[in-house]
């Protein structure tokens, strides 16, 4: 039972908090405004073991737990949710190679992924296959020792700025059973990238379409057997959902802290804002909701670490609840700032914009409810 952090976990969290405060937070607003992808800073994070958090140590990973990862991503997100979220995506893609790759594949890719000399993108979503991921259409046709790829991926984080694409492609028939996973060099002939999308938030990481036009990828780059790609994708998303929840909580915690500071300084009607009971109650509700979401996240992370049969459901629950809470807390923090919260220099509106997409990606929160409902109904039979 996990109700307090041990010394190692406190040290891991504090390391990530210090890095966020020193290396990320001072630059976050500029990165957002300039749409700058801070690869150099992420590589500095990798020097502290954050490029391969739950990758095995024989290939340079940190061999930490999903619980540790939740602490790290929440801490990094106090500086910038967007940067923390991308490091999470890189870790998720790398973990798929670690978990499902053979030793040759692991030795080929993971040492440089753990240092972030190579940076990875996760490629599942397509223009016509988002929530219905099993309907993906990117086709990989076997031609001797290679697959020939044709199709398009959509909304790919880091695309065009990353080196490795971990992609779900159709090697067989319709449905989930026809999907396989390929590790693709991002510079492979026939691989091209769309324009950087203009987004509401997450501006510190590029988001592009990835196009495959007769791109030849070695069969040796397939993770596991043909037909298990959907299983690999869903296993990766369990952890990804925890990570993005952690990013929501870190961003929301910063928003709450900014609101507390502002309320001590701002006066209205002869009193400081933090002397009005109605606003005190609002702060209390925000703190309660954040702590509840954090406790839920820790429970789900612990369940995933011990391979609990209910881990997928708990991850979905935590993601749905935590990303909703994170956005609402940040939104309330903006409201408490009044008109100043709407100005970019205060940093609150950026957090609100960044956290909104967390309710959509890694599976929309409607899909999270579907996962939970199916588990409940199956259990009642």
N, C-alpha and C positions, 0 to 999 in steps of 0.2 A: 504494500500500500504506500502510495507516494503523496505525502502531505507536506513535505519540506525537502529542500534541495540539500544534497550532501556537499562536502567541501569541494570535490572535483567539479560538480555541476555549477556551484557558485563561481568557481574559478573560470570555467568555460564561458558562462554568461557574462561575467565581468570583463573578460578579455574582449568579447564581441561588443559589449557596450562601450568600452574605451576606444576600440577601433572605429565604431560608428561616430562617436563624439569627435574624434580627432581627424579622421580621414574622409568621412562621408558627409556629416551634417553641415560643415562649413561651405560645402560646394553644391548641396542638393538643389537649391533654387536656381543656380546658374546652369547646372546640368539640365534641369527641366526646361528652362528658357531656351537654351542653345541646342536642345535635343542631342546632348553629348552622351555617348556610350562610354562609361569610365572603365575601360578595360585595364588601364594601368593600376587603378585603385583595387579592382577585383583581384588582380594578380598579387597585390600586396596582401590582400585577405587570404589568398591561397597559401602564402608563406606561413600563415598562422594555422594552416590545416583546414581552411574553410572551402577549399576547392574540391575536396573529396571527403566530406564529413563522415558518411557512413559507408565509405569504400574500404575494402580490406587493406591491411597495412603492407602486404607483400608487394603491392604495386604503388605504394606511396600514399595510400589513404590514411585517414585518421582513425578508422575503425570505431567510431563513436555510435551511439544509439540514436533512434528516432526521437527519443525524449531530449537528448542533448541537442539534436538538430533544431527542435522546436525552440529551445532556449536561445540558440544562436540566431535563428532567423528573426525572432521577435526583437532581440537586442539590436541586430543590424538595421532593422526597419525603423528603430527610433531615430536613425539618421536619415534614411530615405527608403520608403517601402519599395520603390521601383527597383533600386539596386539590389536590395535584399531578395526581392522576388526573382530577379534574374539569376542570382547565385543559386537560389533554390532550384530553378529550372535546369541549370547546368548540372547540379548535383543529381537531380532526378534522372536525366539522360545518362549520366555517367554510371549511376547505380544499375541501370538496365544492362549495361555491358558487364559490370562486375557480377551481377546476379545470374545472368543468363548466357554470358559469353564463355567460350572455352579458354584454356590457358593462353593459347596463342593470341586470341583477340584481346584478352585482358592485358597481356604484356605489350601488345602493339599500341593500344590506345590509352590505357588508364594512367601510366606514369605522367604523361604530358597533360592529361585532363586534370589530374590532381593538382598540378602546379598552375593550371590554367594557361600554360603555354599554348595548349589547344583549348578552345571553348566550344561547348556543345549546345545545340538546339534540339528541342523535342518536336517532332513533326507528326501530328495526328490529324488535326482539324483540316477539313477541305471546304471549298465553297458550298457544297451541298451535303456535308456531313460534319455537323458540330456535335450537338447532343446525341444524335444518332450515329455514333462513331463507327458502328459495325457496317454502315452503308458506304464506307469510303470506297473510292473508285480508282485511285492511283494504281496503275497496273504494272506488275513486274513479270515479264515473260522470260522463262529460262531459255538461254542460248549458249549451250556448252557450259563453260565455267563462269558465265556471267548471267546476270539478269539485265534485261533491257527495260528501263523505266519510262513510263509516260503518264503524265497527270499533273495535278497541282495541289499544293498545300496552302492553307490560308491562315492568317493571323499567327505567324510563326515568330516567337520572341527571339530576338537576336539575329534573325536571318539577314544574311549579307555582311554581318560583322562577326560571324562565328566560323569555325573550321570544320566541325563535325555535325552531321545531321543524323539523328536517330529517328528513322522514319518507319511508319506503319504502312505497308503496301499490300496490294491484293495479288497473291501468287496462285490462288485457287478460286473456288466458286464463290457464290454470294454468301453473305452473312459473316459472322465472327470467325467461323472455322476456316475461311479462306484468306485470312490475314497473316502476314509474316513481318518480321522486324529486320531492317537492314541498317548497318552503320555505313554512312556515305561520306566520303571526303567532299567537303563543301565546294571544292574547286573542280570537281569531276566535269569533263566536257558534257554538255547537254543539261547541266544544272544552271538555272538562272534565277534572278530575284526581281520581284516587283519593286515599285517605289515604296519608300518609307511611309507608312500610313500616318495620316494626320488624326491624332487621337485626343480624347478628352484628358487623359492622364497617361501615366507610364511613359513619359517622353524621354526619360534617360535610358531607355533601351529601344532599339529599332524593332519595328514590327512589319514584316513583309510577307508577300506570297512567295512560295518556292515552286518553280516550274521545272518539270522533268520532260525533256524531249529527246527520246532515244538515248538516255544516259545509261552507260554500261557500268554496272556495279558487280564486283566479284561475288560469286556464290559464297566464297569464304567469309564474306562480311555479314552473312545472315546469323542472327542470334538464335540458337536453338534450332529446332526442327521447323519445317514449313507448317503453317497453320496454328502456331501458338502465339502469333503476334498480338492478337487482341488480349490474350491473357497477360502478356508482358506489359502492354499499355495500361491495363486496369490495375495491375499490381503496382506500377509506378505511380499511378494516380492516388492510391491510398496515402502514400507518403507525401505526394505533392499537395494533397488537400490539407494535410496537417501543416505543411510549410507555409502555404498561402494564408492559412488561418493565423499562424504566428506572425506573419508580416502585417496582417490587419491589426492585430493587437498591439504590435510595436508602434505602428503609425498612430493608432488611436491613443496610446499612452502618451505619446509626445503631444498630441492635440490637447489632451486633458491637462497635461502639465503646463502647456502654454496658456490655457484658459485660467488655471489657478493663479498663475503669475499675473496675468492681465487683470483679473478681478481684484487683486490686492492693490493694484496701481490706479485703476480707473474709478472715479467718483461720479455719482449721480444723485441728485436730490439730497445733497449734503452728507452722503455716506459712501464708503467704499462698496463696490459691487458685492464683495464677499460678506458684507454685513446684512444683506437682504436674505431673509429666510427662504424665500421661494427659489432663489438662485443657489443657496446652499443645498437645498434638496435636489436641485438639478445636478449639481456636482456629485452628490452622494449617489444618486441613481446611476450616473455614468461610471463611477468607481465600482459600484456593486456589479453592474453588468459586465464590466471588463474582468473583474475577478472571477465571476461565474464562468465566463467564456474561457479564461485561462485555465481554470481548474478542469473544465471539460476537455480542453486541448491536452493537458497533461495526462488525463485518464485515457484518452484515445491513443496517444503516443505510446504509453506504457502497454496498452493492449496490442498495438502493432508490433512492439518489440518482443513480446512474449508469444506472438502468433496466435492470439486469441481468436476463436471461431467467429466472434462478433466484431472483429477489428474493422472490417470494411464498413459495417453499419455505423460503428462509433466514429470512424473517420468522417463519414458523410454527415453524421449529426453535428460533430464538432465544427466542420467546415461551414455548414449551413448556419448554425447559431453564431459562430465566432465572426464570420465575415459580415453578417447582418449587424451584429453588435458593434464591430469595429467601425463600419460606415456610420452608423447612427451616433456613436460617441463623437466621432470627428465632426459630424454635421452639427451636433449640439454645441461643440466647442466653437465652431464658426459663429453660431448664433449668439453665444455669450460674448463674443468679440464685437457684436454689432457690425456697423459698417466697416470697421477696420479688419474684420475677419475676411471680408471680400477682397481685400488688397493683397497682392502677391507677396509683398515684403514681409508680412507677418507669418507666412508659411502655412497657414491653416488651410487656405483654399487648395493648395497643392496636395495636401494630405487627403482632403475630401475627394479630389479628382482621382488621385492614385488608388484609393481604396474602393471606389465604386466598381471597378472592373473585377475585383476579387469575388463579387457575388455572381459573376458570370463564368470566369475561367476555372479550369480544373474540374469542369462539370458545373453547370448552373445550379443555383440553389433549389430550383424546381426539380432537377434531376437528383439532387441529394435527398429530397423528400421522397422521390420515387424509389430510390435504393432502400430507404428506411421502411417505407410501406411494404415493399416486396418481402423484405426480411421478416417483418411482423406477420404478414399474411402466411408466408411459408411456415413460420414457426407455429402458427395456430392450427395447421392441418394435422 
